[in-house]
Amino acid sequence: MFTKRLAASVLAIAVANIATTAPAAPQPAYDVVIRGGMIYDGSGKTPFKGDVAVRQDRIVAIAPHIKARGKAEIDARGKAVSPGFINMLAHPEESLLIDHRALSDLVQGVTLEVMGEMSMGPLTPQMKSELQASQGDLRYPVDWTTLGQYLDGLEKRGVSPNVASFVGAGTVRQNLFNGDSTQPNADQLKTMQGLVRQAMEEGALGVTTALIYAPNTFAKTPELIALAQESARCGGIYTAHIRSEGDRFLEAVDETIEIARASGAPAEIYHLKQSGRDNWSKLDPAIVKIEKARAQGTRITANMYNYVAGATGLDAAMPTWVQDGGYDRWVERLKDPATHARVIAEMLDKHPKDWENLLGAAGAEGTLLLAFKNPDLKKYNGKTLAEVAALRGVSPQEAAIELVIEDGTRVGVAYFLMSEDNVRREVALPWVSFGSDAGAPAPEGVFLQSSDHPRTYGNFARVLGRYVRDEHRLTLAEAIRKLSAMPAQNLSLKDRGMLKKGYFADIVVFDPVTIQDHATFEKPAQLATGVSDVIINGGFALKDGKATGAPTGRFVHGRAWTGAQGGGCRASAADWTWSK
């Protein structure tokens, strides 16, 4: 009996030893592996079927087949795998403070929001107070002063997309002149350059402006050249909503080329378009001007949204002189009978010589009201200015003035101005990328208290669905290049914009057959469909079509950021390398 017990014990120990010495199951080699998709690397070249592996925040392997496993695996068979999309003109400055997901853009594959025109810093105490007081549906504390502090704050709060920003020339001007038309002397211009340099060393990508709006419009060309030169010696480009997109469109393109040449750095034109039927024929000569400048060594690029209506405010329906000094001065003048009459007279001129009359170009029937601060006026959301004027028994011009006074804001509107034929042609231009010129809200909660332009929910899906798949205006590979690698190169971003070993893992998986925008002017708050997964810096921001809410985003810094080795501004633009 003892012998049997001893034998059993020995056998048990042997079995235990075998169990403990058996080889452990292999651990996953990667954090994520995307398998079997058509890989569009962002170069515009022919795609290939293969796998992509991610470890931490980087792409570490791309091959026809990757044997090792990932902690998470995506079956991308039948789908496209591409670099994340770059929104070259984004306005989620406020919406990200309310909802960090940037949902309307995220579900379209946007992984980087590039903010421009005016900027969220630098702010004076008066500017901070005015920003706090002017808030409408979206309420938030203004707990930053500089642009870098604002962007750092977004990252610390935890946002899903990557974020970057230009510093606004108009913002810098407002620091000194509080929104009025004063022209800077030499010392003041040096102070403005210093503010640009500060923002660049905090991580801004360049300097930007919006030249049909006050106070930006008060800047003369030499002022813009001086600020663009400062940006250029800090490795940044000049970008502009040009001085005219209508009657003086070609002259505005010339000014942009002049500023780029004088700065020594490239320039980008925001939302390339020709506003008003009388100006639709100007696309061809504009292309000639831009391509001639490019051939001569001055890099001019552009971006666009893919709709025939723009969205802005009723300030673009009134002369800029009446807005000199900011909103309060504007309203004060509108309430003066003599000034009121003069403004009405100028609003009736469809082709004024010294400002851009978008109401004149679109007509009251083509001016759609989108956003009010005053709850009593929200009943007008989705109505045209013509309809509201009829309800009030006044002219459209009088209605516009009344609404600005009663709302306490410039009032958000859409103007129907552009030609669909021109949009189709611009989409295919090799030096044009894409920007929504809109926030990144969600179709829920406070965001439904105002209306939106459909570009807010559909701009990028519309490129891939309507203009690539349905109308064949460009190939899918070329569209992806214009959504990823090209804008990354234009912005001189390191290790972003392509599917390439060693690059940051900003990746989109989508179905080219089903990707679709659904937003309309009547029902804009409708999310696009067709994107299944979005990875940002190696983490899932969108998984199986659902936002994870993960804080995957980062502040993407410009080249002069002093937080990086070798950062800081240099003597001139010639000390930097610029992509062609």
Secondary structure, DSSP 8 states (H G I E B T S, - for coil): -HHHHHHHHHHHHHHHHHHHHS------SEEEEEEEEEE--SSSS--EEEEEEEETTEEEEEES---S-EEEEEE-TTSEEEE-EEEEEE--TTHHHH-TT-HHHHTTTEEEEEE-SS-S-S--HHHHHHHHHT--SS-------SHHHHHHHHHHH--SSEEEE-EEHHHHHHHHHTTS-----HHHHHHHHHHHHHHHHTT--EEEEETTSTTGGG--HHHHHHHHHHHHTTT-EEEEE-S-SSTTHHHHHHHHHHHHHHHTS-EEESS----SGGGGGGHHHHHHHHHHHHHTT--EEEEE-SSSEEEEEGGGGS-GGGGTT-HHHHHHHHTSHHHHHHHHHHHT-SS-SSS--HHHHH-GGGEEEEE-SSGGGGGGTT-BHHHHHHHHTS-HHHHHHHHHHHHSS--EEEEE---HHHHHHHHT-TTEEE---B----SSGGGGGS---THHHHHHHHIIIIIIIIT-SS-HHHHHHHHTHHHHHHTT-TT-SS--TTSB--EEEE-TTT-B----SSS-----B-EEEEEETTEEEEETTEE-------B---TT-TTSTT-S--SSGGGS----
